[in-house]
Structures are given as structure tokens and as C-alpha cells.
């Protein structure tokens, strides 16, 4: 299944929830925010939000800044 | 009675706000924050780097500090609003520094887009601190729109040039009734002290500390400068004269 993650095309398995995607990439869900097709996904919905082909996902975290 | 900075319903002891950016090793941020004794720290929001998934600046910021995410990267009000909502979703508070910049040469903020973003985000309950080019009429509009403070620049971001917009900042301090926080361009502790002496409520700086040869020592210097400037403002600066006015008595001289 082809989706876009952080601006890059990626191929992922079907029935992949956001929670599973983060876990597969060793990302702590408490340290990120996720936007799916321009809509913010609440953290308590990471497990129940399942990705579909064509989805555009943004995964962000805080970095140093002024 | 303690001299506390009041913003967004909070009473804050330190009038030095520091950035956390421009460090090659973010572990130094914890030491800088300790030396600065700041209570508010800015951060930015960026895509996760999948090659370094564990990286997170919050590990280096002590608990109990107020996080001030900026909307850096935004070139329009809509982009700033999108970033602010994402930042709030992190669950670290609802403060936001609106930073809308299209100009990549001087990094000067777009005041008009900043006002638009302030109007939207203030209505959504954010504590909004807009970064702006000093402009009294625009600052009044930001306050009317619900900004919790206004943050005029002294000079371009990262330039270390000091208070090049001094007189416009002085006008804002005189006329605006929310905290005026000088943000951007401060390069030396003396610049920070000067901003506080003229009545700024606080200063925000990042590069001045990060670009120093010893950022932790420089953070300490800035802490002292901000305290000195604030004490001087509260004490009341003496008047300025074009001519000399003797410091020792003019009578009782020893005569030959």
C-alpha cells in the first residue's frame, strides 16, 4: 500500500494503524504529533486510526528553536 | 511585593526567555537553562528524522518550565495556525509564539499574516505571543485580537546587532498595555540590560547564547543583565543632560 510519510512515498503493509507505524519505527507516541490528510490525529486514536492507500501522514516532534 | 511578569494567567519570575536552537549537541540546553534560570523556553516543531527517532529536545528541558513552541517555517497565517494546533496537540500547554516569515534574507516577520494568525488562535484559546516588526498601530491591533504579549524585534534574527529599532520599541513600551518582549537581534548582555532599562517586560534570545564560545557562561551573564536592567528600570533612571553637573560639592574648596 502506497502512502506518503513526512513528504516521502513509502510502501506499508495493509491494516497498519498509526500506533503500529510508530512502533515499527521505534518512535515513542508520547513524543510526537501526527497529522493525517491535514487533520490532527488525537493521541488516544493512534491505535484505532488505520492507514489507507494514498494517505498523507506527517509525524512531527519538538526540536530546538528560537 | 514581588516583581513578577504576568502573561496568560501565569506569574513568572524570570524575564529572560531563551531559545533552545542552534546547538550541535542539544544536551547543553539543560545547562544553559540552569545558568539562565529562565522559566520560559522556545522550541520548534519539525518532522521526525527516522534515522534518529529518539531525538526530542524535551529530554533536555527540565520539568516545570513553560514551553513556548514557535511557528517557525510558516510563511502564511494558515501555516502558522496549522503548526500552532499541532504544537498544542503535543500536550505541553497552549502557549504559542507566532512566527510568520517569508523573507529568507532578513528573516523579518510578516506583520499582516501575524495579525491574521493571532486573531484565529486567540479565539481558539491559545496564549498568543506574536513576533513582529515594531509597529505601534499593528501592536494595538494584536492586543485587540487577544495577544497575551507583543514581541517586537530589535534587529534581524540571529544577527546579534542589538536594539536597532530602539525608538519604535520605546514607543510601544509607552503605549501598549500588555507585556512588550524584545525578541530577536539581542547579541550582548548589555543589549538585554538596555531593553529592560527602557521598560521592556522581558527579552527573548537564542543566538546570543548559542553563538558564544561558552554558552553556559553567557547564559549566566544574560541572567544578571536582565536582572540589572529590570532593577534599574524600577529604581528610576536619572535624567540626562547636555552639560556637566558636578558630582562633588561646589563650596568649601581648599584655597591657596
Interface residues (C-beta under 8 A of the other chain):
Chain A: X6 X7 X25 X26 X27 X28 X31 X32 X33 X35 X38 X40 X42 X43 X58 X59 X60 X61 X62 X63 X64 X65 X66
Chain B: X19 X20 X21 X22 X23 X26 X29 X42 X43 X44 X45 X46 X47 X48 X50 X53 X54 X55 X56 X57 X58 X67 X69 X70 X72 X82 X85 X86 X87 X89 X90 X91 X92 X157 X158 X204 X205 X206 X207
